[in-house]
Amino acid sequence: MYPYRYTPGTEVSGAVMSALFNHYQRDDVIESLQKHGLDYFEADQWYPVNQFIDLLAEWAESPAFSTNLVSVGMAMIYHIELPDELESLGSIEKLMLIGDMHMSQHRNGDAGCYQVERTSENSIRYRENTVWPDDMIYGYIYGAAKRYLDHGVHFSVRYVSGTERQDTGGAATTFDLIWEAK
């Protein structure tokens, strides 16, 4: 069973979820998309999270599911437009706002949240319990680092060992983003 929880009525932005369609071969999944009422949607509209959760639960049986989710998560961050007052922030400040970015793409319910902590000069820890699969969130954090860290800065995203992940029934998943010093 797919382990993710959400409040009925929770909606997600069509703009962010368009990343899902940019990273799957539409011809390969069109029947599944139609079955879940997601074969066509507008980027400027809101859609029930449960439609996407049901779709992902079905796709979870695919051997390439994990890889595709990382790719989708990486693309999602590029579909989020920051308000003008946030665009002027520095890269680390933007990386600290990942949870706020997540919240801005959901409404009318509980889509989960992030706890974000700066753990050193060159690292941030994200503890999240969102409605989305761990590998999608891994890609989301990776995509944010790629988008916001200075070009050429080497970084890595890691699952924190010794903590249970949502994918295996845990209450939250913890990631570390670590980058090299300038």
C-alpha positions as CSV (number, residue, x, y, z in Angstrom):
1,M,0.0,0.0,0.0
2,Y,1.2,3.5,-0.8
3,P,2.1,5.1,2.6
4,Y,1.4,8.8,2.1
5,R,-1.2,10.6,4.0
6,Y,-3.1,13.8,3.2
7,T,-6.2,15.6,4.3
8,P,-9.2,15.0,1.9
9,G,-9.8,18.2,0.0
10,T,-6.1,19.1,-0.2
11,E,-5.2,20.6,-3.6
12,V,-2.0,20.9,-5.5
13,S,-1.0,23.5,-8.1
14,G,-1.2,22.3,-11.7
15,A,2.0,24.2,-12.5
16,V,4.1,22.1,-10.2
17,M,2.4,18.9,-11.1
18,S,3.1,19.6,-14.8
19,A,6.6,18.4,-14.0
20,L,5.1,14.9,-13.7
21,F,4.1,14.9,-17.3
22,N,7.4,16.3,-18.5
23,H,9.3,13.3,-17.2
24,Y,7.2,10.4,-18.1
25,Q,6.5,9.2,-21.7
26,R,2.9,10.3,-22.1
27,D,2.2,7.5,-24.6
28,D,3.3,4.9,-22.0
29,V,1.0,6.2,-19.3
30,I,-2.0,7.8,-21.1
31,E,-4.4,5.0,-20.0
32,S,-3.4,5.5,-16.4
33,L,-3.7,9.3,-16.7
34,Q,-7.1,9.0,-18.2
35,K,-8.2,6.5,-15.5
36,H,-7.3,9.1,-12.8
37,G,-8.7,12.1,-14.7
38,L,-5.3,13.6,-15.3
39,D,-4.9,13.3,-19.0
40,Y,-5.4,17.1,-19.4
41,F,-5.1,19.9,-16.9
42,E,-4.2,23.6,-16.7
43,A,-1.0,24.9,-15.0
44,D,-3.0,27.8,-13.4
45,Q,-5.6,25.6,-11.8
46,W,-5.7,23.5,-8.6
47,Y,-6.3,19.7,-8.5
48,P,-7.1,17.2,-5.7
49,V,-3.9,15.7,-4.3
50,N,-5.6,12.3,-4.1
51,Q,-5.8,12.0,-7.9
52,F,-2.0,12.3,-8.0
53,I,-1.4,10.0,-5.0
54,D,-3.7,7.4,-6.6
55,L,-1.8,7.7,-9.9
56,L,1.6,7.4,-8.1
57,A,0.5,4.4,-6.1
58,E,-0.4,2.7,-9.4
59,W,2.9,3.7,-11.0
60,A,4.9,2.5,-7.9
61,E,4.9,-1.0,-9.4
62,S,7.1,0.1,-12.3
63,P,10.8,-0.7,-12.2
64,A,11.8,2.8,-13.2
65,F,9.5,4.5,-10.7
66,S,12.3,5.7,-8.3
67,T,14.4,7.2,-11.0
68,N,11.4,8.9,-12.6
69,L,10.4,10.4,-9.3
70,V,13.8,11.9,-8.7
71,S,13.6,13.5,-12.2
72,V,10.1,14.8,-11.5
73,G,11.2,16.3,-8.1
74,M,14.1,18.0,-9.8
75,A,11.8,19.6,-12.4
76,M,9.2,20.6,-9.8
77,I,11.4,23.3,-8.3
78,Y,11.6,25.0,-11.7
79,H,7.8,25.4,-11.9
80,I,7.7,27.4,-8.7
81,E,7.9,31.1,-9.2
82,L,9.1,33.0,-6.2
83,P,7.4,36.3,-5.2
84,D,9.6,39.3,-6.2
85,E,10.5,40.0,-2.6
86,L,12.0,36.5,-2.3
87,E,13.9,36.5,-5.6
88,S,16.4,39.0,-4.2
89,L,17.3,36.6,-1.3
90,G,20.7,34.8,-1.3
91,S,21.0,31.1,-2.3
92,I,21.1,29.8,1.2
93,E,18.0,31.8,2.3
94,K,16.2,30.3,-0.7
95,L,17.2,26.8,0.2
96,M,15.9,27.4,3.7
97,L,12.5,28.3,2.2
98,I,11.9,24.9,0.6
99,G,9.1,24.1,3.1
100,D,7.4,27.5,2.3
101,M,7.7,26.8,-1.4
102,H,6.0,23.4,-0.8
103,M,3.2,25.1,1.2
104,S,2.7,27.7,-1.6
105,Q,1.9,24.9,-4.0
106,H,-0.9,23.3,-1.9
107,R,-4.1,24.6,-0.5
108,N,-7.4,23.6,1.3
109,G,-5.9,20.9,3.5
110,D,-2.8,19.4,5.0
111,A,-0.1,18.4,2.4
112,G,2.5,17.9,5.1
113,C,5.4,20.1,6.0
114,Y,9.2,20.5,6.3
115,Q,11.4,21.3,9.3
116,V,14.5,23.0,8.0
117,E,17.7,23.5,10.0
118,R,21.0,24.9,9.0
119,T,23.3,22.3,10.5
120,S,26.7,23.9,9.5
121,E,28.1,26.6,7.3
122,N,27.8,24.1,4.4
123,S,24.8,22.0,5.2
124,I,21.0,22.1,5.7
125,R,18.9,19.3,7.1
126,Y,15.3,18.8,5.8
127,R,12.9,16.7,7.8
128,E,9.7,16.3,5.8
129,N,6.4,14.5,6.2
130,T,4.7,15.6,3.0
131,V,2.2,13.8,0.8
132,W,4.9,13.0,-1.8
133,P,7.2,10.0,-2.2
134,D,10.7,10.2,-0.7
135,D,12.5,10.0,-4.1
136,M,10.4,12.9,-5.4
137,I,11.4,15.0,-2.4
138,Y,15.0,13.9,-2.9
139,G,14.8,15.3,-6.4
140,Y,13.0,18.4,-5.2
141,I,15.9,19.2,-2.8
142,Y,18.5,18.3,-5.4
143,G,16.8,20.5,-8.0
144,A,16.6,23.4,-5.5
145,A,20.3,23.1,-4.8
146,K,21.1,23.0,-8.5
147,R,18.9,26.0,-9.1
148,Y,20.0,28.2,-6.1
149,L,23.6,27.3,-5.3
150,D,26.2,29.2,-7.2
151,H,27.1,27.6,-10.6
152,G,29.9,25.1,-10.2
153,V,29.4,24.5,-6.5
154,H,29.6,20.7,-5.8
155,F,26.9,19.4,-3.5
156,S,25.1,16.2,-2.5
157,V,21.7,15.3,-1.1
158,R,21.7,12.3,1.2
159,Y,19.1,10.4,3.1
160,V,20.1,10.5,6.8
161,S,21.0,7.0,7.8
162,G,19.5,5.5,11.0
163,T,16.1,7.2,10.5
164,E,13.0,5.5,9.2
165,R,11.7,6.9,5.9
166,Q,8.1,7.6,4.9
167,D,8.4,5.1,2.1
168,T,8.8,2.3,4.7
169,G,6.1,3.6,7.0
170,G,8.0,6.2,9.1
171,A,6.5,9.4,10.2
172,A,9.0,11.5,8.3
173,T,12.0,11.4,6.0
174,T,15.2,13.3,6.7
175,F,17.7,14.5,4.1
176,D,21.0,16.4,4.4
177,L,22.1,18.9,1.7
178,I,25.8,19.4,1.9
179,W,27.9,21.6,-0.4
180,E,31.5,22.5,-0.7
181,A,32.9,25.7,0.8
182,K,33.7,28.5,-1.5
